[in-house]
Amino acid sequence: MRKILLITTALLSIAIYAESKDLKGDWREVKRMRAKTGESISFMDTMFFKFTEGNEYVSQKKAGFIYRGTYKMDDNTLDMGARVYTVLKHTKTILKLQDEAGIYEFELYTPASGAALLPDEPAAIPVTDITQMKGHWSEFKRTSKRTMQEIDYQRLIKMIDIFSKFQDGNYGYVFATRDADNNPSWHIDSYSNGVLHCSGRDKRELKVLRCQDNELRIEEDGITYFFRRFKQ
């Protein structure tokens, strides 16, 4: 009898773990605790997560900025780029996460009809010409589809300059994190089929995901970069 009970418990654990791979839906924070003691913490900055098809997410603290990106589930680790959580529990209606600062319990909920919180992102406007991306772009966030074991600052991108026309033999420059502001590692040779083709230290192909509302979003090898144009 005890053996049957243990097998049943194990199967239930496997089922819960399988569900944790699919976070799709709207989640609202209902409880917050201290990581070390488990003591409840009162809070006003309720967190909301929305996980959509694929591996995209939207997050917001009550009345705060809306953040978008991609996430990666690796065993019981939820990597959202800027923040990494350990998944303590996930059922069809409950999601419990932990980081160094605390433990956060969420419930699956249905947003009120017409609510402005966590709106769906507008469809991307097609970027058919490189001049649509002209300007000086600075990275403000990046996300990864997988946990990065090592960070290569000689390849991670910090800013991009795109010219309004072909000049000096290229369409612009791509700067790595460790590049001096006057010494980019790559220049942009062309733009076609949604890809910036770059050469320099090596060949790079940067997929343009969207460029609108003063945001440029590109992807390469599972890393998504978010840029803003702080100056022309």
Kinemage of the C-alpha trace (Angstrom):
@kinemage 1
@onewidth
@group {chain A} dominant
@subgroup {mainchain}
@vectorlist {calphas} color= white
{ca met a 1} P 0.000 0.000 0.000
{ca arg a 2} L 2.816 2.374 0.968
{ca lys a 3} L 4.575 1.611 -2.337
{ca ile a 4} L 1.434 2.476 -4.307
{ca leu a 5} L 1.091 5.750 -2.359
{ca leu a 6} L 4.691 6.713 -3.108
{ca ile a 7} L 4.245 5.997 -6.814
{ca thr a 8} L 1.038 8.055 -6.886
{ca thr a 9} L 2.774 10.960 -5.142
{ca ala a 10} L 5.653 10.805 -7.609
{ca leu a 11} L 3.256 10.854 -10.564
{ca leu a 12} L 1.450 13.874 -9.132
{ca ser a 13} L 4.799 15.674 -8.708
{ca ile a 14} L 5.694 14.931 -12.310
{ca ala a 15} L 2.313 16.292 -13.449
{ca ile a 16} L 2.822 19.539 -11.525
{ca tyr a 17} L 6.335 19.895 -12.931
{ca ala a 18} L 5.045 19.338 -16.475
{ca glu a 19} L 2.518 22.124 -15.971
{ca ser a 20} L 5.303 24.488 -14.920
{ca lys a 21} L 6.640 24.396 -18.472
{ca asp a 22} L 3.490 26.187 -19.657
{ca leu a 23} L 2.985 29.464 -17.821
{ca lys a 24} L 0.524 30.883 -20.351
{ca gly a 25} L -2.036 33.252 -18.884
{ca asp a 26} L -2.456 36.287 -16.632
{ca trp a 27} L -1.015 36.069 -13.110
{ca arg a 28} L -1.574 38.459 -10.193
{ca glu a 29} L 0.542 38.600 -7.027
{ca val a 30} L -1.512 37.809 -3.937
{ca lys a 31} L 1.145 37.183 -1.281
{ca arg a 32} L 4.740 38.221 -0.611
{ca met a 33} L 7.095 36.746 2.001
{ca arg a 34} L 10.661 37.160 3.181
{ca ala a 35} L 12.993 34.652 1.519
{ca lys a 36} L 14.837 33.676 4.715
{ca thr a 37} L 12.040 33.540 7.279
{ca gly a 38} L 8.868 33.077 5.248
{ca glu a 39} L 7.349 36.017 7.151
{ca ser a 40} L 4.527 37.755 5.265
{ca ile a 41} L 5.265 41.224 3.892
{ca ser a 42} L 2.619 43.860 3.221
{ca phe a 43} L 2.915 45.429 -0.211
{ca met a 44} L 1.200 47.964 -2.456
{ca asp a 45} L 3.241 47.433 -5.653
{ca thr a 46} L 1.367 44.319 -6.781
{ca met a 47} L 3.137 42.478 -9.594
{ca phe a 48} L 1.299 41.273 -12.696
{ca phe a 49} L 2.701 38.835 -15.249
{ca lys a 50} L 1.242 37.884 -18.589
{ca phe a 51} L 2.793 34.912 -20.398
{ca thr a 52} L 1.754 34.587 -24.032
{ca glu a 53} L 2.157 31.915 -26.703
{ca gly a 54} L 5.773 30.897 -27.245
{ca asn a 55} L 8.120 32.378 -24.658
{ca glu a 56} L 7.121 36.041 -24.490
{ca tyr a 57} L 6.032 37.838 -21.343
{ca val a 58} L 4.708 41.188 -20.172
{ca ser a 59} L 5.251 42.369 -16.591
{ca gln a 60} L 4.142 45.360 -14.585
{ca lys a 61} L 4.010 46.529 -11.013
{ca lys a 62} L 0.723 48.241 -10.130
{ca ala a 63} L 0.615 51.660 -11.846
{ca gly a 64} L 4.248 51.186 -12.946
{ca phe a 65} L 6.058 50.759 -16.251
{ca ile a 66} L 5.192 47.891 -18.562
{ca tyr a 67} L 8.115 45.621 -19.497
{ca arg a 68} L 8.165 43.086 -22.311
{ca gly a 69} L 10.625 40.367 -23.186
{ca thr a 70} L 11.230 36.660 -23.591
{ca tyr a 71} L 11.619 34.083 -20.837
{ca lys a 72} L 13.294 30.695 -20.487
{ca met a 73} L 12.264 27.779 -18.296
{ca asp a 74} L 15.204 25.562 -17.314
{ca asp a 75} L 14.195 22.831 -14.852
{ca asn a 76} L 12.746 24.855 -11.959
{ca thr a 77} L 14.407 28.148 -12.979
{ca leu a 78} L 12.424 30.949 -14.632
{ca asp a 79} L 14.834 33.315 -16.417
{ca met a 80} L 13.129 36.586 -17.399
{ca gly a 81} L 16.334 38.340 -18.378
{ca ala a 82} L 16.437 41.141 -15.824
{ca arg a 83} L 15.222 38.815 -13.043
{ca val a 84} L 15.678 35.100 -12.377
{ca tyr a 85} L 13.312 33.131 -10.132
{ca thr a 86} L 13.173 29.634 -8.674
{ca val a 87} L 9.764 28.049 -9.260
{ca leu a 88} L 8.617 26.649 -5.912
{ca lys a 89} L 5.135 25.658 -7.025
{ca his a 90} L 3.045 25.772 -10.156
{ca thr a 91} L -0.449 24.368 -10.565
{ca lys a 92} L -3.245 25.412 -12.887
{ca thr a 93} L -4.133 28.319 -10.612
{ca ile a 94} L -1.123 28.984 -8.336
{ca leu a 95} L 2.412 30.121 -9.185
{ca lys a 96} L 4.971 30.577 -6.396
{ca leu a 97} L 8.366 32.117 -7.206
{ca gln a 98} L 11.448 32.918 -5.148
{ca asp a 99} L 14.529 35.097 -5.604
{ca glu a 100} L 17.109 36.458 -3.168
{ca ala a 101} L 14.753 39.187 -1.997
{ca gly a 102} L 11.589 37.239 -1.343
{ca ile a 103} L 8.917 34.668 -2.141
{ca tyr a 104} L 6.020 35.715 -4.347
{ca glu a 105} L 2.732 33.866 -4.745
{ca phe a 106} L 0.538 34.537 -7.797
{ca glu a 107} L -2.929 33.423 -8.783
{ca leu a 108} L -4.215 32.923 -12.295
{ca tyr a 109} L -6.921 35.506 -12.990
{ca thr a 110} L -8.957 37.054 -15.774
{ca pro a 111} L -8.373 40.821 -16.173
{ca ala a 112} L -11.509 42.946 -16.035
{ca ser a 113} L -12.999 43.693 -19.439
{ca gly a 114} L -11.462 46.859 -20.847
{ca ala a 115} L -8.734 46.997 -18.190
{ca ala a 116} L -5.656 48.955 -19.245
{ca leu a 117} L -3.309 46.733 -17.246
{ca leu a 118} L -0.961 44.616 -19.362
{ca pro a 119} L -2.454 45.395 -22.796
{ca asp a 120} L -1.583 43.278 -25.790
{ca glu a 121} L 1.328 44.703 -27.740
{ca pro a 122} L 0.322 46.373 -31.025
{ca ala a 123} L 1.278 44.468 -34.143
{ca ala a 124} L 4.750 45.348 -35.393
{ca ile a 125} L 4.920 47.755 -38.325
{ca pro a 126} L 6.932 46.127 -41.145
{ca val a 127} L 10.469 47.541 -41.397
{ca thr a 128} L 11.020 47.530 -45.141
{ca asp a 129} L 13.773 50.137 -45.394
{ca ile a 130} L 16.846 50.785 -43.270
{ca thr a 131} L 16.013 54.505 -43.073
{ca gln a 132} L 13.067 53.613 -40.805
{ca met a 133} L 15.705 52.790 -38.161
{ca lys a 134} L 17.940 55.838 -38.576
{ca gly a 135} L 19.383 57.321 -35.402
{ca his a 136} L 21.550 56.576 -32.392
{ca trp a 137} L 20.167 53.634 -30.404
{ca ser a 138} L 21.222 52.726 -26.852
{ca glu a 139} L 20.432 49.374 -25.241
{ca phe a 140} L 18.260 49.581 -22.127
{ca lys a 141} L 17.369 45.912 -21.668
{ca arg a 142} L 18.159 42.469 -23.008
{ca thr a 143} L 16.602 39.066 -22.482
{ca ser a 144} L 17.764 35.557 -23.293
{ca lys a 145} L 15.941 32.366 -24.235
{ca arg a 146} L 18.471 30.414 -22.181
{ca thr a 147} L 20.486 30.967 -19.031
{ca met a 148} L 23.798 32.599 -19.962
{ca gln a 149} L 26.641 30.688 -18.307
{ca glu a 150} L 29.233 33.255 -19.364
{ca ile a 151} L 28.829 36.857 -20.467
{ca asp a 152} L 30.952 37.880 -23.444
{ca tyr a 153} L 31.203 41.658 -23.228
{ca gln a 154} L 33.125 41.723 -26.501
{ca arg a 155} L 29.981 40.557 -28.326
{ca leu a 156} L 27.039 41.870 -26.307
{ca ile a 157} L 25.723 45.001 -28.016
{ca lys a 158} L 25.461 48.326 -26.187
{ca met a 159} L 24.481 50.704 -29.007
{ca ile a 160} L 23.829 50.986 -32.728
{ca asp a 161} L 24.199 53.949 -35.095
{ca ile a 162} L 22.146 53.795 -38.279
{ca phe a 163} L 22.604 56.450 -40.964
{ca ser a 164} L 19.863 58.017 -43.054
{ca lys a 165} L 21.835 57.095 -46.186
{ca phe a 166} L 24.849 55.046 -47.287
{ca gln a 167} L 28.007 56.930 -46.287
{ca asp a 168} L 31.667 56.177 -45.564
{ca gly a 169} L 31.187 52.746 -47.125
{ca asn a 170} L 28.392 51.529 -44.802
{ca tyr a 171} L 24.989 52.206 -43.292
{ca gly a 172} L 26.121 52.522 -39.690
{ca tyr a 173} L 27.933 50.910 -36.786
{ca val a 174} L 27.374 48.310 -34.061
{ca phe a 175} L 29.197 48.723 -30.725
{ca ala a 176} L 29.973 45.961 -28.236
{ca thr a 177} L 29.819 46.649 -24.493
{ca arg a 178} L 33.591 47.024 -24.259
{ca asp a 179} L 33.999 49.132 -27.415
{ca ala a 180} L 35.067 52.739 -27.066
{ca asp a 181} L 32.431 55.155 -28.339
{ca asn a 182} L 34.662 56.034 -31.300
{ca asn a 183} L 35.786 52.493 -32.123
{ca pro a 184} L 32.905 50.162 -33.133
{ca ser a 185} L 33.602 46.475 -33.736
{ca trp a 186} L 31.183 46.121 -36.665
{ca his a 187} L 29.762 48.216 -39.478
{ca ile a 188} L 26.415 47.668 -41.173
{ca asp a 189} L 26.787 46.562 -44.800
{ca ser a 190} L 23.147 46.163 -45.774
{ca tyr a 191} L 19.583 45.483 -44.685
{ca ser a 192} L 17.416 42.872 -46.369
{ca asn a 193} L 14.567 40.512 -45.446
{ca gly a 194} L 14.408 41.928 -41.923
{ca val a 195} L 18.110 41.380 -41.196
{ca leu a 196} L 20.971 43.830 -40.603
{ca his a 197} L 24.050 42.296 -42.241
{ca cys a 198} L 27.200 43.369 -40.408
{ca ser a 199} L 30.940 42.780 -40.799
{ca gly a 200} L 34.077 43.777 -38.919
{ca arg a 201} L 35.459 41.664 -36.103
{ca asp a 202} L 33.360 38.892 -37.679
{ca lys a 203} L 30.120 38.486 -39.619
{ca arg a 204} L 26.862 39.115 -37.772
{ca glu a 205} L 23.231 38.938 -38.811
{ca leu a 206} L 20.882 40.886 -36.544
{ca lys a 207} L 17.190 40.097 -36.982
{ca val a 208} L 14.981 43.182 -36.629
{ca leu a 209} L 11.858 42.283 -34.624
{ca arg a 210} L 10.279 45.743 -34.503
{ca cys a 211} L 11.057 49.448 -34.795
{ca gln a 212} L 8.318 51.794 -33.598
{ca asp a 213} L 7.333 54.005 -30.675
{ca asn a 214} L 11.009 54.959 -30.218
{ca glu a 215} L 12.052 51.359 -29.646
{ca leu a 216} L 14.281 49.149 -31.773
{ca arg a 217} L 14.231 45.447 -30.981
{ca ile a 218} L 16.684 42.982 -32.523
{ca glu a 219} L 17.498 39.317 -31.946
{ca glu a 220} L 20.594 37.184 -32.444
{ca asp a 221} L 21.330 33.648 -31.237
{ca gly a 222} L 18.486 33.638 -28.716
{ca ile a 223} L 19.358 37.032 -27.205
{ca thr a 224} L 16.865 39.870 -27.690
{ca tyr a 225} L 18.107 43.461 -27.393
{ca phe a 226} L 15.859 46.438 -26.650
{ca phe a 227} L 17.091 49.890 -27.710
{ca arg a 228} L 15.813 53.422 -27.307
{ca arg a 229} L 16.742 56.460 -29.361
{ca phe a 230} L 17.765 58.984 -26.726
{ca lys a 231} L 19.231 61.363 -29.291
{ca gln a 232} L 19.076 61.728 -33.077
